[in-house]
Amino acid sequence: MTSRTLVLGGARSGKSAHAEGLASGSVTYVATARRDPSDQDWQERIAKHVARRPSTWSTVETSDLPAVLSDVPGTVLVDDLATWLTGVLDDTGAWEGPLDEARLRCDALVDAVLRREGPLVLVSAEVGLGVVPATRSGRLFRDELGSLNARLAQACDEVLLLVAGLPLRVK
């Protein structure tokens, strides 16, 4: 049976570390964050994630999640969908323009998750626990990530929510 797990949580909730603990066997870690050499803090955050992972894991840095999910055998761990969606919104000009292309990419991701034959662990930020964002881009991001998370939760066999480092089984 294929196992699909979605791990949700807020910033610094422990979602990434928990998700890493769920992955076993031959693991491909899919990093969705885009490197920015001029942002030292971001580089240090990426380095901490890299140092935490076992050396036996393969790492793929990409935004083409549907391709990875269809091509890579073994366990795939995607960390994380909030940074992936930010890149999609950037690439498609959706912050100020139409959302059609961004939503098509989200559709392709959900379809790839449903077709995935091997174990899969997805990490995403939970949204909607705070105030309504004051900016259009903040509201757009919250709405689109919330929609994507809900669709992926339906597609996954298990959904966990990390709160203060503690996993709560939602599904």
Secondary structure, DSSP 8 states (H G I E B T S, - for coil): ---EEEEEE-TTSSHHHHHHHH--SSEEEEE-----TT-HHHHHHHHHHHHHS-TTSEEEE-S-HHHHHHH--SEEEEE-HHHHHHHHHHHTTTTTS-SHHHHHHHHHHHHHHHH--S-EEEEEE---SS---SSHHHHHHHHHHHHHHHHHHHH-SEEEEEETTEEEE--
